[in-house]
Amino acid sequence: LRRPSKPVATLCAMSQAATERTDTPQPAPTSGLDRFFKISERGSSLSREIRGGVVTFFTMAYIVVLNPIIIGGTPGKPLNADIAGNVLPMAAVAAVTALVAGLMCLIFGVIANYPFAFAAGLGINSLLAVSVTTQATWPQAMGLVVLNGVIIVALAVTGFRTAVFNAV
């Protein structure tokens, strides 16, 4: 293997300097949407962001099908039934999955002013369907999911999550 002609630290500094150049003029915002989300300022364009959104949508759309399969069911079938024998209707699970993912993506985009995609986590869904609902009802299991979300948000807002991450 050939050794680099310059030390790695120098290469990293050169790379960082190349990305930090400010001598390239940024195009002026062309619309209110561009000004609000700082699309031009971030070196993108509205058409590029729309294409990225469409690609992200199709990348994440599988969750609308897979989530009902994991936690939904049909009445009278023991698959995905809770301890009381209740099942979550597959159509309702699909609708709620799509609605919540869409709303969360929009809320995050408007509040944080950053393009980020949210959807249901398949890991926790599988855990609920396979182990929690064998000992609880679906409303109790979903209550645990809400409690989990509140705890995660509290840890993030207080900075404790970051402190634990940095400590590890």
C-alpha positions in Angstrom: 0.0 0.0 0.0 1.1 3.5 -0.8 1.3 6.0 2.0 -0.3 9.4 1.4 2.1 12.1 0.3 0.7 14.5 3.0 -0.2 13.7 6.6 -3.8 12.8 7.2 -4.3 15.8 9.5 -3.3 18.1 6.6 -5.7 16.3 4.2 -8.5 16.6 6.7 -7.8 20.3 7.1 -7.7 20.8 3.4 -11.0 19.0 3.0 -12.6 21.1 5.8 -11.2 24.3 4.3 -12.7 23.3 0.9 -16.2 22.8 2.4 -16.0 26.1 4.4 -15.4 28.4 1.5 -17.7 31.4 1.5 -16.4 33.1 -1.6 -19.0 31.3 -3.8 -22.1 33.6 -4.0 -25.3 31.9 -2.9 -28.3 32.5 -5.1 -31.0 34.8 -3.7 -34.1 33.1 -2.4 -36.8 33.0 -5.1 -39.9 32.4 -3.0 -41.3 32.5 0.5 -40.8 28.7 0.8 -37.2 29.1 -0.1 -36.7 32.0 2.4 -38.5 30.1 5.2 -36.6 26.8 4.8 -33.3 28.5 3.6 -33.1 26.1 0.6 -30.8 28.3 -1.5 -28.7 29.2 1.5 -28.1 25.5 2.1 -26.9 25.0 -1.5 -30.0 23.3 -2.8 -33.0 24.1 -5.0 -36.7 23.7 -4.6 -36.8 21.1 -7.4 -34.0 19.1 -5.8 -35.8 19.2 -2.4 -39.1 18.0 -4.1 -37.2 15.1 -5.8 -35.6 14.2 -2.5 -39.0 14.2 -0.8 -40.5 11.9 -3.4 -37.6 9.5 -3.1 -37.8 9.6 0.7 -41.6 8.9 0.5 -41.1 5.8 -1.6 -38.2 4.7 0.6 -40.4 4.9 3.7 -43.8 3.8 2.2 -43.2 0.2 3.1 -43.9 1.0 6.7 -47.6 1.6 5.8 -47.8 -2.0 4.6 -45.4 -3.7 7.1 -46.7 -2.1 10.3 -50.3 -3.5 10.0 -48.8 -6.9 9.2 -46.8 -6.8 12.4 -49.3 -5.3 14.9 -52.6 -5.5 13.0 -54.8 -8.5 12.6 -58.3 -9.7 11.8 -61.0 -10.6 14.3 -61.2 -14.3 15.2 -57.5 -15.0 14.3 -55.1 -15.5 17.2 -52.2 -13.9 15.3 -51.4 -10.5 16.8 -54.1 -10.7 19.4 -53.5 -9.3 22.8 -54.1 -11.1 26.1 -57.8 -10.4 26.0 -58.1 -11.7 22.4 -58.5 -8.2 20.8 -56.8 -7.3 17.6 -56.0 -3.9 16.0 -57.8 -3.7 12.6 -55.2 -3.7 9.8 -56.8 -0.9 7.8 -56.9 1.4 10.9 -53.2 0.6 11.7 -52.3 1.5 8.1 -54.2 4.7 8.2 -52.8 5.8 11.6 -49.2 4.8 10.6 -49.5 7.0 7.4 -51.2 9.9 9.3 -48.7 10.0 12.2 -45.6 9.7 9.9 -46.9 12.4 7.7 -47.8 14.8 10.5 -44.5 14.2 12.3 -42.5 14.9 9.2 -44.4 18.1 8.6 -44.2 19.2 12.2 -40.4 18.5 12.4 -39.8 20.3 9.1 -41.7 23.4 10.2 -40.4 23.6 13.8 -36.8 22.5 13.3 -36.6 23.9 9.7 -34.7 20.7 8.7 -35.8 18.0 6.3 -36.1 14.8 8.3 -38.3 11.8 7.9 -40.2 10.0 10.7 -42.0 6.7 10.8 -43.0 4.0 13.2 -40.1 2.0 14.6 -40.4 -1.6 13.5 -38.3 -2.9 16.5 -40.7 -1.6 19.1 -43.7 -2.9 17.0 -42.3 -6.4 16.9 -41.6 -6.3 20.6 -45.2 -5.2 21.3 -46.7 -7.9 19.0 -44.5 -10.8 20.2 -44.0 -10.2 23.9 -45.9 -7.3 25.5 -49.3 -8.1 24.2 -49.0 -11.7 25.5 -49.2 -10.1 29.0 -51.2 -6.9 28.3 -54.0 -5.5 26.2 -53.3 -3.3 23.1 -54.4 -0.1 24.9 -52.0 -0.9 27.7 -49.2 -1.7 25.2 -49.8 1.6 23.3 -49.8 3.4 26.6 -46.3 2.0 27.2 -45.3 3.4 23.7 -46.5 6.8 24.7 -44.7 6.7 28.0 -41.5 5.6 26.2 -41.9 8.6 23.9 -42.4 11.0 26.8 -39.3 9.7 28.5 -37.2 9.9 25.4 -38.3 13.5 24.8 -37.6 14.4 28.4 -34.1 12.9 28.2 -33.4 14.8 25.0 -34.8 18.2 26.2 -32.8 18.0 29.5 -29.6 17.1 27.8 -29.2 13.9 29.8 -29.4 11.8 26.7 -26.4 13.7 25.2 -24.5 13.5 28.4 -25.0 9.7 28.6 -24.0 9.4 24.9 -20.8 11.4 25.4 -20.0 9.4 28.6 -20.2 6.1 26.8 
